[in-house]
């Protein structure tokens, strides 16, 4: 039979390969055209805002209310990310390089739970991605309120490097505005056929937007990583260790609380995956060592995406054995 899948459906079917392709293209562009990195920097924030708008467009207001009612799942996800993760990060902090900018970048990205492609990878691994998607606004709000406090505690003498203004600006541009626009679009779609067509059309852009964000984010930072690789390399084993520990924590918490397989997978991915793309503008806005901090954040993305591909394969194989 002929393949009747639409282009958006085909993109979704091959999205992991496409994301890896975008990262590879970003690496190649950053290494061969380092002069273009500054232009890519400018594109990261608006592209990310557009990506989050499309992400939030899939979260209906009723789904958000429903996620608030699912107290068990929500409590586990919040506890893993804002109680256990800070303890793990505190234990790993002595292993980080001593450079202040690198430490700020590493702590910033490790403390913030992911709200974008974690939904994609959770779904690919057979997890309850819709429940996790509905919880993303709460995860975003909580991290913007709590993470500055944890950063101040963990950085100690480096607390003067933490300026609340970039957090507030990012919260307005990357969270409030896309979420408000998404809900306005949903209201328009509920009232008119034109709105429904617009809603459907915008929803098909998720994979291309994610590819664009990955390409520009990686391409903009690769020259900086390349020039300071000897300094940044020390964070790579820390990132890998964090990923391994949080997978074990998520599996352990899910078993103790007897979560369903779908919810268990969602908890594992929510705890292990970090918010590198959203915190990148925060790293770029830091007053001291911004470029090195941003490169440290993108290094985490590169390590994590390799880990996500392995995790999806492992969870898929485990599901087949059940």
N, C-alpha and C positions, 0 to 999 in steps of 0.2 A: 504493500500500500504506500502511496506517496506520503511524504512528510508534510502534514498540514499545519505544523507549528508556526506561529507568527514570529516575526523578528524579535519582539520583546521576550517571548517565551524561549526562543533559542538563546538569547543573551543570558537569561536566568539559568538555563540548563548548563551553560558553560562559564558561569560567572567567576568561579575560583580561578580557572585557567586565564580568563581575561584580566583578573586583578593581578595575577602574577606577571602577565604580559605587560600591563601598565607599569608595574614596578620596574620590570626589566628595561622598558623604554625610558622611564625616568632616570634610571641609573646611567643608561647609555647617553641620554641627552645631557645630564649633569656633568658627566666626565668629558664628553667631546665638545660641549658648548657651555663652559662654565660662565661665560659672560651673560648668558640668558637666565642665570639663576635669580638675579634681582627681579626680572620681569615676572618670573614664576612666583616669587614671594608675594607679589601684589595680587596674584590670582587665587592664592590658597583660600583666603578668608571668604570672598564672595562665592566661590565654588562650594566651600564647605557649608555656608549658610543655605545655598540652594539644595545641597544634599540633605541637610537636616529638615528643610521644608518638605521635601518629598517623603522623608522618613516619617515625619509627624503626620503627613497627610494620610498615612495608613493607620494612624491611631485615632479612632473615633472617640468623641467625648464619652460615649456610653462605655467604651472599652476601658477607658481610664477609670471610670467609676467602678466598673467591675473588678479591675485590678486592685483597687483599694479594698474591696470586699474580700479578696483572696488573701487573708491576713497571713496565713502560714507561709505561702510562697514569698510574699512581699517581705515578711520579717526575715526569712532566711537570706534572701538576696541582699537586703540592706545590712544585716548583721555580718555577712561574709565580706562585703565591700567596705564597711565603715567601722567594723570592730576587728575582724581577723586580719584583713589586708594591712591596716596600719601597724599591727603587731609584727607581721611578717616583714614589712618594709623596715621597721625599726631594727629588727634582727639582722637584716641584710645591709643596713646603712654602713656599718664599719668596713664592708667589703668594697664600697664604692671608691673611685679615685678621689684624691684630696682636693682637686680643682673645684672651686666654689660653683662655677657655672655648670660644670658637669653634674655636680651633686644636686643642684637645684633642678636641672632638667630631668634627671633620673627620678628624683623624688616626686616631682610634679606629675610625671606620666604614670608612675607606679601607683600613686594614690587615687587616680581617677578612673572609675569603671567606664568601659566602652558603652556607647549608645548607638553606634551606627552599624558597622559590619559584623558586630557580634550577633545581631539578629539573623544575618545571612548565614553565618557559619553554624549557628545553633540549629537552624532549619535544615541545613545540609547534613548535619549529624543526627537528625531525627528527633531533635529537641522541640520543646513547646515554644517556638519563636514568637507566636502571637501574644502569649502571656508576657514574655520578656519585652516585646515591643511596647505593650501597654504600660509597662513599668518604667520605660526610659525617661519620660519627663520628670518623674520623681527622683531617679538616679542623677539626672542632670542638676536638678535643683539642690539635692543633698550635697553633691560634690562641690558645688560652687559656694555653699555655706560652710561646709566642714573642712574641706581641704586646706584653705589658708591657715586654719588653726593648727592642723597637723604639721603643715610645712614649718610654721614658726617653732613648734615644739622640737621637730627633728633637726632643724638647721642650727638651732642654738644661736651662736654669734652671728650667723648669716641671716638673721631675721630682718635686718634692714633692707635686704634685697627684695623683700616681698612687698609689693605695692598693691593695695586692693583695687586701684583703678582699672588695671587690665582685666581683672576678674569681672568687675561690674560691666565693663564695656563688652567683653566676650559674652557675658550672660544676656545682655540686651540684644546684641547682634546675632549671636548664634543660637539663642534659646527662645527668648521672648518674641522677637520678631518672626522667626520661622513658625513657631507654634501658633501665634495669633493669626498669621496669614493662612496657615493650614486649616485652622478651624473656620476662618471666614470662607475659605474655598469650599469646605465641607457644607457650610450653610447654603452657599450659592448652588452647589450641586443638588442639595435636597429640594431646592425650590424651582430649578429650571433644567431643561434638557441641555442647554448650552453649558451650564455649570457642570453637569454630569460628564459631558464630552471633554471639557477642560480638565476635570479631575482625572478621568481615565487617561488622557493624553500625558499629563504631567507624571502620573504614576509609572509610566513606561520608561521614564528617564533615570530610574534608580541606578541601574548598572553602568550606563555611560557616565553619569555624574561621579559615581564612586571611582571609575577608572580615571576620570579627569583629576579628581582630588589626589589620588595616589600618584599619578604621573607628575603633577605640579609639586606636590609636597616632597616627594623623593628627589625629583630633578633639582629643586631649589636648594636642597640641603646637601646633596652628594659632594659638591666641590668643597664644602666646609668639613664634611666627614673625611674626605680624602686628604685634605691638608692637615688635619689634626687626628688622623686615625690612631696614631700611637697613644695619644691621650685618651681618646674615646673607647678604644678597644677594651679597656678594663671594665666597662659596664656590660659587655656582651655576656659573660658568664653569670653576672648578677641577674640580668633579664631572663636568661634561660632557667636559672635556679628558681626564680620567682614563679615562672610559668609552671614548672614541675610541682612545686610546693602547693600552689593554688589549685591545681587539678586534683591532687590528693586530698586537700582540704574540702573541696567541693564534693568529691565522691564520699568522703567520710561523713560530712554533714547530711548529705542526702540519704545515706544508709541509716544513720541514727534516727532521722526524722521520718524514714519510710516514705520518701517521696516517690511519685510515679516515675517511670523511666524518662518520660518527656520532660517533666519538671526537674528531675535530677540533672539531665544533660544541660538544661537551661541554666541551672545554678552553677555548674562547673564552668561553662563558657563565660557566664557573667562575672565570676570571680577571677578567671584567668586572663581575660581580655581587657586591655587598657585603652584609655581614651586619647590616644596619641594625636589623632587628627584634630580634635577639638582643642586640646591644650597647646597645639603648635603655635597659634596666634598669641597665646599667653606667654610662651617662651620667647617669641620674637619681640614681645613688648617689655621684657625685663630690662631694667635700666643698666645692668652690668652683665657683660658676657652673654648677651642675647643670642648671638650667632652660634656660639658653642653649645649653649643650652638647647637651642632648637635642633642642632645636629644630633645631640644626645637623644632627644625625643624621637627623631626619625629613625635612629638606630634601633630603638625599641620596636618600631613598626616592622622593620625588616626581620628582626628576630622573631617577633610574634607571628607574622604571617606564615613563616615556615612552620612554626609550632601549630598554627591553626589547621594547616593542611594535614599535618600528621594526626592531630586530634580528630578531625573529621573522618579520616581513614580508620582510626582505631575504634571510634564509636560506631561507625557503619559496620565494621567487621563484627563487633560485639553484638550488635542488633541482629545480625544474620544468624548468629549462633543461638540466640534465644528462641 
